[in-house]
């Protein structure tokens, strides 16, 4: 099983999955994209959203009371949780 296969299966218990574009830093060229990973998940509740701004907008439109949001990031996606919280507090 490859790392890609592991990633595709890792979120099997999640109600909804949002994956944004993958941004390289020091990694070598990738032979896959975030959109391909989402398609491989074969779930209607898995979504590819290209930008962090669009992700924040999507979450603010779809989160409901008592939902739990988990943001996993090795980069700037932590801004999503900050911006969503600020948007919910309005």
C-alpha positions as CSV (number, residue, x, y, z in Angstrom):
1,X,0.0,0.0,0.0
2,X,1.3,3.4,-0.9
3,X,1.3,6.6,1.0
4,X,-1.4,7.9,-1.4
5,X,-3.6,4.8,-0.6
6,X,-3.1,5.4,3.1
7,X,-4.1,9.0,2.8
8,X,-7.2,8.2,0.8
9,X,-8.3,5.7,3.4
10,X,-7.2,7.7,6.5
11,X,-10.4,9.8,6.7
12,X,-12.9,7.0,6.4
13,X,-14.8,8.0,9.5
14,X,-15.0,11.7,8.8
15,X,-18.4,13.0,7.9
16,X,-17.0,15.5,5.4
17,X,-13.5,16.0,4.0
18,X,-12.1,19.1,2.3
19,X,-8.7,19.0,0.7
20,X,-7.0,22.2,-0.6
21,X,-4.2,22.4,-3.2
22,X,-0.9,20.9,-2.1
23,X,1.9,23.5,-2.0
24,X,5.4,22.2,-2.3
25,X,8.3,23.7,-0.3
26,X,11.4,21.6,-0.4
27,X,9.8,18.5,-1.8
28,X,10.7,17.1,-5.2
29,X,8.1,17.4,-8.0
30,X,4.9,15.4,-7.1
31,X,3.2,13.0,-9.5
32,X,-0.2,13.6,-7.9
33,X,-2.5,16.5,-7.0
34,X,-4.9,17.2,-4.2
35,X,-7.8,17.0,-6.7
36,X,-6.6,13.5,-7.7
37,X,-6.5,12.4,-4.1
38,X,-10.1,13.6,-3.6
39,X,-11.3,11.7,-6.7
40,X,-9.6,8.6,-5.4
41,X,-11.6,8.9,-2.1
42,X,-14.7,8.1,-4.1
43,X,-17.0,9.9,-1.6
44,X,-19.6,12.5,-2.3
45,X,-18.6,14.1,1.0
46,X,-14.9,14.6,-0.1
47,X,-14.3,18.0,-1.7
48,X,-11.4,19.6,-3.4
49,X,-11.3,23.4,-2.8
50,X,-8.5,25.1,-4.6
51,X,-7.7,28.0,-2.4
52,X,-7.6,28.7,1.4
53,X,-9.9,31.7,0.9
54,X,-12.5,29.5,-0.9
55,X,-12.1,26.9,1.9
56,X,-12.9,29.5,4.6
57,X,-15.9,30.6,2.6
58,X,-17.2,27.1,2.1
59,X,-16.8,26.3,5.8
60,X,-18.6,29.4,6.9
61,X,-21.5,28.5,4.6
62,X,-21.7,24.9,5.7
63,X,-20.7,24.5,9.3
64,X,-23.5,24.0,11.7
65,X,-23.9,24.2,15.5
66,X,-21.9,21.5,17.3
67,X,-19.8,20.6,14.2
68,X,-16.2,19.8,14.9
69,X,-13.6,21.3,12.5
70,X,-10.2,19.8,12.3
71,X,-7.6,21.6,10.2
72,X,-4.4,19.7,9.4
73,X,-1.6,21.7,7.8
74,X,2.1,21.9,7.4
75,X,1.8,25.4,5.9
76,X,-0.6,28.4,5.8
77,X,-3.8,26.4,6.1
78,X,-3.8,27.2,9.8
79,X,-5.2,30.6,8.7
80,X,-8.4,28.8,7.7
81,X,-9.2,27.9,11.4
82,X,-8.4,31.5,12.5
83,X,-10.5,33.0,9.7
84,X,-13.4,30.6,10.3
85,X,-13.4,31.4,14.0
86,X,-13.4,35.1,13.3
87,X,-16.3,34.7,10.8
88,X,-18.4,32.7,13.3
89,X,-17.9,35.2,16.0
90,X,-19.5,38.0,13.8
